[in-house]
Structure formats: C-alpha cells, structure tokens
Amino acid sequence: MNTSEILKKSQNLVDGARHTDYGDKTENHKNIAKLWSAYLDTKINAHDVAIMMALLKMARTKLGAVSKDTYIDMAAYGAIAGEIKFKEEK
C-alpha cells in the first residue's frame, strides 16, 4: 500500500457513506467534544477530538500487529482536524 492509496482510502472514508451514517463530521466531533469535556471536567473542542483520535491510532502502531486501516484512519483524522481548524478560523 503506497501513500496515494492510503490517502484515497482515507478520503473515501471522510467523504463517503460515513457522512450518511453519522452525519456531518464537524458536528459529530463537536458532540464528542461536549461529552469528553463533561466527563473530564475540562474544555475539549472538536479539533482536539480529531487530533486525539489520530493519537489513538498512532498509539496502536506501538502494540504489535498493525492493520492498514490504522494508517488510513490516521490520515482521515488528520484531514478532519485540518478541516475543523480552518472552518473555525473563518
């Protein structure tokens, strides 16, 4: 699996059926942030959620058997984090 394949597959994830299944990715990450904020009793935002999900995927690479999906998901969460960040700046 090369870089282009990983990026294409991650793009299919963020632009494909998941939008239909789970709704708008920014709104989904905002909802996750609200729940994490309440649980942790500290402010978490949607961008933080996407970054921390990418970190979760990175952590999995240290534990032995790693699937291709781990790298695809890392790329997808990185892209989502960027989209959220640049939406916030507008």
N, C-alpha and C positions, 0 to 999 in steps of 0.2 A: 504494500500500500504506500503510495507516494503522497507528497504534500498536496497536490491538486485533488487527489481522490479524497483525502481527509477533509479538505475544505469544501468540496462539492457535497459530500455526505452530511457535513455539519450544516451547510446551507439548506439542504433538503429538510433537515430536522427543524430548523427555526422558521422556515418559510412554508413548510408542508402541512401535513394533517394535524400536527400538534396544535396549530392555531385553532383548528376546528374543534379539537378535543378539549383544549384547556383555555381557549380564549386568548386575548391579547397578552403577549409575553411581558410587556411593561407592567400592565395591571396585575398580572399574576405575581410578578416579583414584588410589586408594592404590597400585595396581600400577604405574601410570605414575610416581608419585612415587618409588617404590623404584628404578625404573630410572634416572630422572633423577638421583636422589641418588647412585647408584653412579657414573654417568657423570661428573657434575660434582664429585664428592667433597665434597658439601655437603648438608645436610639440606633436603629438599623434602617438603612434605606434600600431601595430597590437595586441600586448599583452595588452596594455591599453584598446583597444576596447573590447576585451573579458572580461576583469575584470569589465569594466564599464557596460557591458551588464548583467553580473552576479549581479552587484549592483542594476541595474534597476529592476531585478527580485526580489531581496531582498526588495527593497522599496515597491513593490507591496504587500508583505506579511503584511504590516502595515495598509492596507487600506480596511479591511473588508473581503469580500468573496475572498478566495484564491483557485485557481484550482490546481489539481495535476500537471498540466503542468508547473506551476510556479517552482516547485521544480525540476522537470525533466530538465527544461531549465537551472536552476541554476547549476545543476550538469554538464550539457553539456558544458556550457560556462566555468566552472572551468577546465574541461578537455581540452577544446580548448586552454585556456590560458596556461596551462601546456605544451601542445604540442608545441605551438608557442615559449614559453620561452626556451624550451630545444632544439628546432631547431636553435634558434638564437645563442646559446652557441657553436654550432659546427663550 
